[in-house]
């Protein structure tokens, strides 16, 4: 994750060259959270802006602005403005307050 400050004592960045999986029980809190391409993060991610990279996986996402890039997957997504690029998968719940934009071939387990 590219963060404006560390999220927890054991979570710093998923964009490190060899890091592909990170687990945090307490979750992540920052102004901006970015989960790198093909990375996986377990635990909630909370930020003003959350970006899930291409083919990355995240558990629960909470943000004012949320972007899932092509092929990303998430269990739950909660946000004011959510953009989901093509071929992404939401496996459980999606909730939005203002705007939801869906790309081609997006798979939603439940209607928003």
MIVEXBA-886733 format. One record per residue: x negated, y, z negated of N, C-alpha, C, O, CB in turn; residue in one letter. Coordinates in Angstrom, 2 decimals. Atoms other than C-alpha are relative to their C-alpha. Glycine has a CB too. Layout:
N
SITE     npx     npy     npz    capx    capy    capz     cpx     cpy     cpz     opx     opy     opz    cbpx    cbpy    cbpz code
SITE       X       Y       Z       X       Y       Z       X       Y       Z       X       Y       Z       X       Y       Z    A
...
This chain:
112
SITE     npx     npy     npz    capx    capy    capz     cpx     cpy     cpz     opx     opy     opz    cbpx    cbpy    cbpz code
SITE   -0.83   -1.16    0.00    0.00    0.00    0.00   -0.88    1.23    0.00   -1.87    1.29   -0.74    0.95   -0.01   -1.19    X
SITE    0.69   -1.28    0.06   -1.23    3.48    0.74    0.77    0.86   -0.97    1.92    1.22   -0.72   -0.10    0.68    1.41    X
SITE   -0.71   -0.67    1.07   -0.37    5.33   -2.41   -0.62    1.32   -0.34   -1.81    1.54   -0.13    0.04   -0.87   -1.22    X
SITE    0.53   -1.27    0.48   -0.71    8.81   -3.76   -0.65   -0.18   -1.36   -1.45    0.66   -1.77    1.10    1.05   -0.07    X
SITE    0.63    0.36    1.28   -1.67    7.20   -7.11    0.19   -1.50   -0.20    1.07   -2.09    0.43    0.61    0.82   -1.20    X
SITE   -0.17    1.44    0.22   -2.11    3.63   -8.39    1.39   -0.31   -0.54    1.95    0.47   -1.31   -1.06   -0.53   -0.96    X
SITE   -1.33    0.39    0.43    1.16    1.80   -8.96   -0.02   -0.73   -1.33    0.83   -0.49   -2.18    0.66   -0.85    1.04    X
SITE    0.14    0.75    1.24    0.07   -0.55  -11.70   -1.45   -0.39   -0.14   -2.25   -0.18    0.78    0.94   -1.26   -0.02    X
SITE    1.41    0.33    0.23   -3.15   -1.84  -13.21   -0.51   -1.08    0.96   -1.72   -1.19    1.15   -0.20   -0.45   -1.42    X
SITE    0.46    1.08   -0.87   -3.23   -4.78  -10.78    0.39    0.18    1.46    0.22   -0.76    2.25    0.53   -1.29   -0.49    X
SITE   -0.43   -0.19   -1.38   -1.89   -3.25   -7.54   -0.53    1.32    0.51   -0.21    2.38   -0.03    1.55   -0.04    0.12    X
SITE    0.57   -1.22   -0.55   -3.80   -0.77   -5.44    0.34    0.15    1.47    0.90    1.18    1.87   -1.50    0.01   -0.19    X
SITE   -0.20   -0.17   -1.44   -3.57   -1.46   -1.70    0.23   -1.33    0.70   -0.49   -2.30    0.45   -1.20    0.71    0.61    X
SITE   -0.16    1.19   -0.84   -2.19   -4.03    0.72   -0.67    0.21    1.35   -0.60   -0.66    2.21    1.48   -0.34    0.18    X
SITE    0.72   -0.24   -1.25   -4.22   -2.44    3.51   -1.48   -0.37   -0.11   -2.24   -0.13    0.82    0.15    1.46    0.41    X
SITE    1.36    0.47    0.13   -7.47   -3.86    2.13   -0.24   -1.07    1.06    0.69   -1.80    1.40   -0.27   -0.56   -1.43    X
SITE    0.25    0.88   -1.15   -9.18   -5.93    4.88    0.48   -1.44   -0.15    1.01   -1.99    0.82   -1.43   -0.02    0.28    X
SITE   -0.34    1.40    0.14   -8.51   -9.40    3.43    1.22   -0.26   -0.86    1.54   -1.41   -1.14   -1.16   -0.74   -0.56    X
SITE   -1.14    0.16    0.90   -5.47   -8.79    1.25    1.26   -0.24    0.80    1.63    0.57    1.64    0.16    1.23   -0.89    X
SITE   -1.22    0.34   -0.71   -2.33  -10.49    2.50    1.19   -0.19   -0.92    2.33   -0.21   -0.45   -0.20   -1.25    0.81    X
SITE   -1.10    0.27    0.92   -0.27  -11.09   -0.65   -0.27    0.67   -1.34   -1.38    0.58   -1.87    0.20   -1.52   -0.19    X
SITE    0.13   -0.66    1.29    0.34   -9.08   -3.81    1.27   -0.21   -0.80    2.37   -0.13   -0.25   -0.30    1.50    0.16    X
SITE   -1.15    0.20    0.90    2.60   -9.77   -6.80   -0.10    0.98   -1.14   -1.16    1.13   -1.75    0.05   -1.46   -0.53    X
SITE   -0.05   -0.88    1.15    3.65   -7.23   -9.39    1.35   -0.18   -0.69    2.40    0.03   -0.08   -0.22    1.48    0.42    X
SITE   -1.23    0.20    0.76    6.20   -7.99  -12.10    0.68    1.31   -0.33    1.91    1.39   -0.37   -0.28   -0.76   -1.28    X
SITE   -0.55   -1.30    0.40    6.64   -4.33  -13.07    0.47    0.82    1.18    1.17    1.81    1.01   -1.03    0.78   -0.78    X
SITE   -0.38   -0.75   -1.18    7.12   -3.16   -9.51   -0.99    1.12    0.29   -1.94    1.33   -0.45    1.39    0.57   -0.17    X
SITE    0.86   -1.10   -0.42    5.53   -0.25   -7.71    0.78    1.29   -0.06    1.98    1.31    0.25   -0.56   -0.25    1.41    X
SITE   -0.62   -1.33    0.07    6.26    3.46   -8.23   -0.99    1.00    0.56   -2.13    1.07    0.09    0.43    0.37   -1.48    X
SITE    0.89   -1.00   -0.59    4.79    6.24   -6.10    0.82    0.96    0.84    2.01    0.75    1.06   -1.11   -0.68    0.86    X
SITE   -0.66   -0.93   -0.92    5.63    9.19   -3.89    0.21   -0.68    1.35    1.26   -0.55    1.97   -0.82    1.30    0.16    X
SITE   -0.07    0.74   -1.26    4.88    7.03   -0.82   -0.58   -1.38   -0.20   -1.65   -1.54   -0.79   -0.75    0.75    1.13    X
SITE    0.49    1.37    0.02    4.51    3.26   -0.55   -0.03   -0.49    1.43    0.97   -0.39    2.14    0.88   -0.93   -0.91    X
SITE    0.11    0.59   -1.33    3.22    1.66    2.64   -0.57   -1.40   -0.14   -1.66   -1.59   -0.67   -0.90    0.87    0.95    X
SITE    0.43    1.39    0.01    2.98   -2.10    2.96   -0.54   -0.29    1.39    0.17   -0.16    2.38    1.18   -0.98   -0.40    X
SITE    0.69    0.18   -1.27    0.50   -2.98    5.67    0.53   -1.14    0.84    1.27   -1.99    0.36   -1.44   -0.21   -0.25    X
SITE   -0.40    1.00   -0.99    1.03   -5.13    8.75   -0.32   -1.40   -0.50   -1.42   -1.66   -0.98   -0.71    0.26    1.35    X
SITE    0.10    1.42    0.36    1.60   -8.85    8.01   -0.32   -0.22   -1.47   -0.79   -1.30   -1.84   -1.05   -0.66    0.84    X
SITE    0.22    0.16    1.44    1.30   -8.25    4.25    1.29   -0.43   -0.67    2.37   -0.35   -0.09   -0.51    1.31   -0.62    X
SITE   -1.17    0.42    0.78    3.63   -9.57    1.57   -0.14    0.56   -1.40   -1.18    0.44   -2.04    0.13   -1.55   -0.02    X
SITE   -0.02   -0.55    1.35    4.60   -7.85   -1.66    1.21   -0.54   -0.73    2.34   -0.41   -0.25    0.01    1.55    0.02    X
SITE   -1.07    0.48    0.86    6.64   -9.48   -4.42    0.19    1.00   -1.12   -0.78    1.55   -1.65   -0.31   -1.42   -0.55    X
SITE   -0.32   -1.00    1.02    8.40   -7.24   -6.93    0.57    1.23    0.67    0.36    1.43    1.87   -1.25    0.36   -0.84    X
SITE   -0.64   -1.17   -0.59   10.34   -4.02   -6.41   -0.99    1.10    0.39   -1.97    1.34   -0.31    1.01    0.56   -0.96    X
SITE    0.77   -1.16   -0.46    8.85   -1.09   -4.44    0.91    1.21   -0.07    1.96    1.24    0.58   -0.57   -0.21    1.46    X
SITE   -0.81   -1.21    0.18   10.18    2.34   -5.49   -0.83    1.22    0.38   -1.94    1.41   -0.12    0.51    0.12   -1.45    X
SITE    0.72   -1.20   -0.42    9.19    5.60   -3.81    0.96    0.95    0.71    2.06    0.56    1.10   -1.20   -0.36    0.92    X
SITE   -0.76   -0.93   -0.82   10.47    8.72   -2.11    0.03   -0.50    1.44    1.05   -0.42    2.12   -0.61    1.44   -0.08    X
SITE    0.11    0.50   -1.37    9.23    7.18    1.16   -0.65   -1.37   -0.06   -1.72   -1.54   -0.63   -0.83    0.97    0.90    X
SITE    0.52    1.36   -0.05    8.73    3.45    1.76   -0.10   -0.43    1.46    0.85   -0.30    2.22    0.91   -0.98   -0.82    X
SITE    0.23    0.48   -1.36    7.21    2.03    4.96   -0.45   -1.45   -0.10   -1.42   -1.76   -0.79   -1.06    0.88    0.76    X
SITE    0.36    1.41   -0.04    7.12   -1.71    5.59   -0.57   -0.26    1.39    0.13   -0.09    2.39    1.24   -0.93   -0.32    X
SITE    0.70    0.18   -1.27    4.59   -2.57    8.32    0.54   -1.15    0.83    1.36   -1.94    0.37   -1.45   -0.23   -0.26    X
SITE   -0.43    1.04   -0.93    5.09   -4.83   11.32   -0.24   -1.39   -0.59   -1.33   -1.69   -1.08   -0.74    0.14    1.34    X
SITE    0.05    1.40    0.44    5.82   -8.44   10.35   -0.41   -0.16   -1.46   -0.93   -1.21   -1.85   -0.97   -0.77    0.88    X
SITE    0.26    0.07    1.44    5.37   -7.64    6.65    1.27   -0.44   -0.72    2.36   -0.39   -0.15   -0.51    1.38   -0.55    X
SITE   -1.13    0.44    0.80    7.63   -8.93    3.88   -0.02    0.70   -1.35   -1.07    0.82   -1.98   -0.01   -1.53   -0.18    X
SITE   -0.14   -0.63    1.31    8.92   -7.14    0.78    1.25   -0.53   -0.68    2.22   -0.92   -0.02    0.06    1.56    0.13    X
SITE   -1.16    0.48    0.76   11.30   -8.15   -1.98    1.08    1.09   -0.02    1.91    1.14    0.89   -0.42   -0.40   -1.46    X
SITE   -1.01   -1.06    0.10   13.40   -5.16   -3.08   -0.63    1.37    0.22   -1.68    1.69   -0.36    0.70   -0.05   -1.38    X
SITE    0.51   -1.32   -0.38   12.90   -1.68   -1.64    1.00    1.05   -0.44    2.19    0.94   -0.16   -0.27    0.08    1.53    X
SITE   -0.82   -1.13    0.44   14.23    1.52   -3.22   -0.69    1.28    0.46   -1.83    1.53    0.05    0.22   -0.01   -1.56    X
SITE    0.65   -1.22   -0.46   13.55    4.83   -1.47    0.99    1.01    0.53    2.10    0.68    0.94   -1.01   -0.31    1.05    X
SITE   -0.81   -1.06   -0.62   14.91    8.14   -0.32   -0.02   -0.22    1.52    1.02   -0.20    2.17   -0.55    1.43   -0.38    X
SITE    0.17    0.33   -1.42   13.52    7.38    3.15   -0.66   -1.37    0.08   -1.67   -1.62   -0.57   -0.87    1.09    0.75    X
SITE    0.54    1.36   -0.14   12.91    3.76    4.16   -0.14   -0.31    1.49    0.76   -0.06    2.28    0.94   -1.06   -0.70    X
SITE    0.26    0.40   -1.38   11.34    2.51    7.40   -0.55   -1.42    0.00   -1.55   -1.71   -0.66   -1.00    0.97    0.70    X
SITE    0.52    1.35   -0.24   10.94   -1.14    8.37   -0.44   -0.05    1.45    0.37    0.16    2.36    1.07   -1.12   -0.32    X
SITE    0.53    0.07   -1.36    8.70   -1.53   11.40    0.33   -1.37    0.63    0.77   -2.28   -0.07   -1.54    0.24   -0.01    X
SITE   -0.38    1.17   -0.79    9.20   -4.19   14.10   -0.36   -1.31   -0.68   -1.51   -1.53   -1.07   -0.65    0.06    1.36    X
SITE    0.21    1.34    0.52    9.62   -7.71   12.77   -0.16   -0.10   -1.51   -0.45   -1.18   -2.02   -1.19   -0.57    0.63    X
SITE    0.13    0.03    1.46    9.51   -6.74    9.08    1.20   -0.72   -0.61    2.24   -0.87    0.01   -0.11    1.43   -0.57    X
SITE   -1.04    0.73    0.71   11.57   -8.65    6.52    0.07    0.49   -1.44   -0.95    0.75   -2.07   -0.27   -1.53    0.05    X
SITE   -0.20   -0.41    1.39   13.06   -7.62    3.19    1.19   -0.74   -0.57    2.12   -1.11    0.15    0.20    1.54   -0.11    X
SITE   -1.13    0.64    0.68   15.34   -9.21    0.65    1.12    1.02   -0.20    2.25    0.79    0.23   -0.45   -0.60   -1.36    X
SITE   -0.99   -1.04    0.30   17.14   -6.02   -0.51   -0.57    1.36    0.37   -1.75    1.62    0.14    0.40   -0.03   -1.51    X
SITE    0.43   -1.34   -0.38   16.99   -2.46    0.81    1.04    1.00   -0.49    2.23    0.88   -0.18   -0.21    0.12    1.54    X
SITE   -0.87   -1.05    0.54   18.44    0.58   -1.00   -0.64    1.34    0.34   -1.80    1.56    0.03    0.20   -0.15   -1.56    X
SITE    0.58   -1.29   -0.35   17.98    4.12    0.34    1.04    0.99    0.45    2.19    0.64    0.71   -1.03   -0.17    1.06    X
SITE   -0.88   -1.04   -0.53   19.46    7.41    1.41   -0.01   -0.05    1.52    1.05   -0.10    2.16   -0.44    1.41   -0.49    X
SITE    0.14    0.08   -1.46   18.11    7.28    4.98   -0.88   -1.20    0.32   -2.04   -1.27   -0.09   -0.62    1.32    0.60    X
SITE    0.69    1.25   -0.30   17.11    3.87    6.34   -0.09   -0.17    1.51    0.90   -0.03    2.23    0.72   -1.21   -0.65    X
SITE    0.23    0.32   -1.40   15.57    3.08    9.73   -0.60   -1.39    0.06   -1.62   -1.67   -0.57   -0.93    1.06    0.69    X
SITE    0.47    1.37   -0.15   15.13   -0.55   10.71   -0.29   -0.24    1.48    0.62   -0.26    2.31    1.04   -1.04   -0.56    X
SITE    0.40    0.23   -1.39   13.15   -1.20   13.89    0.47   -1.38    0.48    1.05   -2.15   -0.28   -1.52    0.13    0.14    X
SITE   -0.49    1.22   -0.63   13.84   -4.09   16.25   -0.54   -1.27   -0.65   -1.66   -1.32   -1.15   -0.37    0.00    1.46    X
SITE    0.33    1.36    0.42   13.82   -7.75   15.21   -0.40   -0.12   -1.47   -1.20   -0.99   -1.83   -1.10   -0.53    0.85    X
SITE    0.22    0.09    1.45   13.75   -7.10   11.45    1.11   -0.85   -0.61    2.16   -1.06    0.00   -0.03    1.42   -0.66    X
SITE   -0.97    0.83    0.71   15.57   -9.28    8.92    0.20    0.54   -1.41   -0.76    0.78   -2.13   -0.48   -1.48   -0.05    X
SITE   -0.37   -0.33    1.37   17.40   -8.23    5.76    0.74   -1.22   -0.54    1.83   -1.54   -0.06    0.89    1.34   -0.09    X
SITE   -0.51    1.30    0.45   18.06  -11.41    3.79    1.11    0.06   -1.03    1.75   -0.95   -1.30   -1.11   -0.79   -0.56    X
SITE   -1.05   -0.08    1.02   20.47  -10.10    1.16    0.81    1.28    0.17    1.75    1.32    0.97   -0.61   -0.07   -1.41    X
SITE   -0.83   -1.21    0.07   21.77   -6.57    0.51   -0.69    1.19    0.67   -1.90    1.37    0.55    0.32    0.33   -1.46    X
SITE    0.47   -1.30   -0.47   21.41   -3.27    2.35    1.04    1.03   -0.42    2.23    0.86   -0.20   -0.22    0.00    1.56    X
SITE   -0.88   -1.07    0.47   22.84   -0.09    0.85   -0.63    1.32    0.39   -1.82    1.55    0.15    0.23   -0.08   -1.55    X
SITE    0.51   -1.32   -0.39   22.50    3.43    2.24    1.01    1.07   -0.36    2.21    0.80   -0.42   -0.31    0.05    1.52    X
SITE   -0.87   -1.10    0.39   23.89    6.82    1.24    0.34    0.91    1.17    1.49    1.31    1.33   -0.64    0.80   -1.11    X
SITE   -0.21   -0.99   -1.05   23.43    9.06    4.30   -0.04   -0.57    1.42    0.86   -0.33    2.22   -1.03    1.06   -0.12    X
SITE    0.20    0.40   -1.39   22.15    7.33    7.41   -0.66   -1.38    0.07   -1.57   -1.70   -0.69   -0.86    1.05    0.74    X
SITE    0.58    1.30   -0.29   21.40    3.84    8.72   -0.19   -0.11    1.50    0.78    0.01    2.26    0.89   -1.17   -0.55    X
SITE    0.30    0.18   -1.42   19.68    3.32   12.07   -0.57   -1.41    0.19   -1.54   -1.79   -0.46   -1.00    1.09    0.52    X
SITE    0.41    1.38   -0.24   19.31   -0.22   13.41   -0.53   -0.17    1.42    0.10    0.30    2.38    1.17   -0.97   -0.24    X
SITE    0.55    0.29   -1.30   17.08   -1.34   16.26    0.61   -1.25    0.59    1.51   -1.85    0.00   -1.50   -0.14   -0.09    X
SITE   -0.50    1.16   -0.73   17.71   -4.13   18.73   -0.38   -1.29   -0.73   -1.51   -1.44   -1.21   -0.56   -0.01    1.45    X
SITE    0.27    1.32    0.55   18.01   -7.65   17.36   -0.21   -0.05   -1.50   -0.85   -0.97   -2.01   -1.18   -0.56    0.66    X
SITE    0.13   -0.01    1.46   18.19   -6.70   13.67    0.98   -1.01   -0.59    2.13   -1.09   -0.16    0.27    1.42   -0.59    X
SITE   -0.82    1.02    0.66   19.52   -9.50   11.45    0.32    0.44   -1.42   -0.59    0.66   -2.23   -0.71   -1.37   -0.01    X
SITE   -0.44   -0.38    1.34   21.59   -8.55    8.38    0.80   -1.15   -0.59    1.71   -1.67    0.05    0.86    1.30    0.03    X
SITE   -0.73    1.07    0.66   22.79  -11.18    5.90    1.43    0.44   -0.33    2.36   -0.36   -0.27   -0.72   -0.44   -1.28    X
SITE   -1.32   -0.55    0.35   25.69   -8.91    4.87    0.17    1.34    0.69   -0.80    2.05    0.94    0.16    0.15   -1.55    X
SITE   -0.26   -1.32   -0.57   27.35   -5.91    6.43   -0.32    1.08   -1.03   -0.05    0.90   -2.22    1.48    0.12    0.48    X
SITE    0.32   -1.08    0.94   26.13   -2.63    4.92    1.24    0.67   -0.56    1.13    1.60   -1.36   -0.88    1.05    0.68    X
